[in-house]
Amino acid sequence: MHELGHSLGLDHSSSSNIMYPNYTGNTTLGPDDISGIRALYGITISGPATVCTGSTCTLTASNWRSGYIWAVSSNATIVSGQGTNTITVSGTPSVWTSFARVMYNGFTLSEHNFWVGPPSNYAVIQEDPSIPSLYCVSYDYFSNVTSFYWEVVNGCGHEIVNNGSSCAFINFWGSNCTYTLKVTLTNACGSIVAYKDFYTKGGSPSYAYPNPVDDILTVDVDALAGQYPSAPVFDIRLYDSRGRLFQQQKASGGTVQFNVSGLPNGICYLHVYNGISGKPEIQKIIVQH
């Protein structure tokens, strides 16, 4: 094996492997030897990143030499071309990424990964605990998702901001409503959907005024405190329509005021945390100058 490495163009290695100047009993190629082979022969595999179920694709390797063969993962099949630089491959869907490799004497010289079929059924919608109104979908990155589409298919009033990515700002202003949030994930071969149901508990619609507001928004903390046996310290936050914190105050009684003259016309959201439930009461505020 040592001399074979020389015949392929490898020099001696400082690592205790096959290409070490003296025999060490090690019969495996080290990472530096493998990198050297790849640098010498520069094999790259070109082909699609996604293969649809029931279809085939063509993979081509550069710098093909006599003695090279192809190997594929268990959910892929070489339809034709073994022993040449171009093969036709088919596959069946799996929870794992498929691969095709160019091999020589049992060693991998190059590898190409591809996904078979629509996106993986693993897709979960989660609400970001640190950014209000931000919802993201966790999914299998290797399934080559190319588009996301968010919808609210059941519920009350809402607004979806920056639709089309794996995360979206979704503002809900209905009180005591059950919402069903849906996101569709699509790749070159098809789509899957993920759902999330949740309930919004709205507070009194009259604790913030005027609404619409031009400059000064007043929050009646006493009205909020009246809902509890003993008044907690309320954490009151005002967010713009993209979920960015604009102003924040804390109080257990009286009133607090927010100057919204610096906000553009549109919608913002008042989040009131009572320090008990961990979930805010949310009120939609319309800014109108």
N, C-alpha and C positions, 0 to 999 in steps of 0.2 A: 504493500500500500504506500510506503514511503517513496519508493522509486516511481510508482504510478503518479504520485503527487508532483514529482519533479517533471515527469513526462507531460503533465498538464500545464506546467509552467510555474508551479509553486516553489518558493525558496524555503530555506530552513526557517523554523519558527522558534521563538523564545519560550513558547508555552509547552508544557509537557504533554504533547499529543503526537500524532503520527509524524508530523513534519519537524519534530525536535531533532537536532543533529545526531544525538545518540539514542539508541533503542531504550525505551522506558517500559515497554510492555503495554502501553496504551494503544488501542486499535481504533480510536475514534478521532474524527476530525474536530478540531477546535473552532471556535467562532471566527478567529482570525484566518484560518484556512478556508472556511466557507466563504468569508467575505472576499478573500483573494481570488477564489474560483469565479465568484460573481463579477468581480472587477475585471478579470481577464476575458471572460466570455460575454459579459454584458447582456444576459438573457432577460428580456422583458416579455410579458404576455399581455396582449391587447384583446379586449372583448367587452361585452356589455356588463353593467353592474347588476342588472336584473334580468331574469329569465322567467317568462310566464309559464304557468302549468300547462303541459301538453304541447309546448313549443320547444324548439331547439335554438341553439346559438352557436356561433363560430368563434373559436379562440385561436389566436395565432401567436407563435413564439418567434422572437428574433434570434439570429445567430445560431440556428439549429445545426447540430452536428450528428454524425453517425453514432449510434449507441444511445442517444437520448430516447426516453419514453415518457408517456404521460401517465399520471395517476390522478384520480378524482375522489371526492368524498363519497360516503356511503349512500347519500341521497342524489347522486348524480351518475349519469351513464355516458360513456363514450360511444356515440352512435357510429362514427366513422373517423378515419384519419390517424389511428394509432401508429406511431413510428414515423410520422411526418410532422412538419412544423405547424400544421393546421388541423384542428379536430372539430367535429360537430358534437355538441353535448346537449343532453336533455336532463331534466331534474324533477324531483317531487318536493312539495313543500315540507319544511321542517322547522323546528324551533332554532336550528343552528344555521349559520352561514355555510354555503357550499364553497368548495374550492377545486381548482385544477392546478396540478404541479408538473413542472418539467423535472424529471429525475435522471440521474446518471449513477450507475453502480450503487443504488440504494440511497443516494444523497439528493436532497432537494436543491435544485439550482434556481428555481423561480416559482412563485405562486401567485395565482389570481383568485380573488374571492368574489362571489356573486350570490345574490339572493334569489330564491325560487318562489314565484307566486306573489299574491297580494301581501300587504304588510302583516306582520305577526299580530295575532289576536290579543297579545299583551298590550293594553292601552288603558291607562287609569288617569282620570281627571282629578287634580288636586288643587286646593286653594292655597295660595302662598300665605303662610302665617305672618310674614313681615311686611307685605305690601298689600294694602286694602284693594279689593276688587280684582286682583290679578289671579287668573286661573291658568294652569298649565297642564298639559297632558304628558305623562311619562309613557314612552314607547320604545320599541326595539330599534335603536339607531341603525343597525345593520340592514333593516328591511327597506332602506332607500326611499323613505317617504319624501315626496316632492311637494305636497300641498296639504294644508289644513283648513277646514271650514267649520266655524263655530256657529251654533244656533241655540236659541232658547225655544224649545218645542212645546213647552207648557209653562204657564205661570202668568204673572202680572206684568207691569211696566218694566222695561229694561232697555239698556243701550250697550251695544258691542263696539268696542274701540280696537283698532289695529287687528282686524280679522285677517287670517291668512298665515299665521305663524303658530308655533307650538304653544305659545302663551298669548292670552288676550285679556284686556281689561273689560270686564263685564259688570256694568252698574245695574243694580236692582233697586227699585224704589217702591215696590209693592209691600204693603203691610199684611202680615198673616197669610202669606201665599206659599204654596208649594211650587217650586220651579223644577223643570227638567232641562238640564244643560246637555247639549250634544256636540260632539266634534267628530268630523269625518276626516280620516287619514287616507291619503291616496298615493300609490306609486304607479309605475308604468304598467302594472298588471291588474290593478283593481283597488278596491277601497274596503276599509272596515270602519266601524263606528264605536264610540265609547259614550256612555251616559253617566250623569250624576244627578241624583235627586236631592233637594234640600229645601228647608223651610225657613222663611224669613219672618221674624217677629218684629213688627213695627211698633214704635212708641207712639205717644200722643202726637198728632199732626200739628199741634199748636204751640210747641215749646220753643220754636225758633221763628222769628218774625222780624221785619215783613218778608213775605215770600210771594212774588219776586222781590229782590232787594237791589238797591242801587249802590249804597255805600256802607252803611252800618247794619250788620246782622246781630240781633239781640237773641240770646238764648236764656230762657226762663228756667234757671236751675231749680228754683223752688217747685215748679210744676213737675220737674223730673223727680225731685226728692220725695214728692207726695206719693209716689208709687211704691215706696219702701217703708217698712216699720221704723227703721232708723236710717237717716240720710247718709249714704256713702260719699266718698270723695269721687266726683265724676272727672274722668279724663275726656275732654271734649276736643275733637280734632276736626279741622276743615280740610278736605281734599279737593283738588281740581278733578276734572273729568277723566284725567289719565292716571289717577291714583297717587298723585304727588302731594305730600303734606304741605299745606299752605300756611296754616296757623294752628296753634295748640294752646289750650288753657286748662287749668284744673280748678274746681270749685265744689263746695258742698251745699251752697245756698246762694240766694240772691240772683243776680243776672251777670252774664259775661257778654262781651261784645267783640265782634270780629269786623275789621275794616276790609271790605271786599272791593274797594274802589280800584285796586290794582289787578283784579281778575277781569278777563274779557267776558263779553256776553256769552251765556251758555249755562251749563249745568255744573254744579259742584255738590259735594256730599258731606253732610255733617255726621260724624261718627261719635257716638256717646258710649263710653265704656264705664260700667258701674263698679268695676273691680270685683265683681262676684261671679258673673257667668263666663267672662272671657270673650264673649261675642258682643259686638257693639249693636246698639240700636242705630239705624241709619235713616236719615231724612234727606230727601232730594231738595236742593236749594237752587232756585233759578236766579242767575245774576242778569240783570237787565238795566243798563245805564241809559 
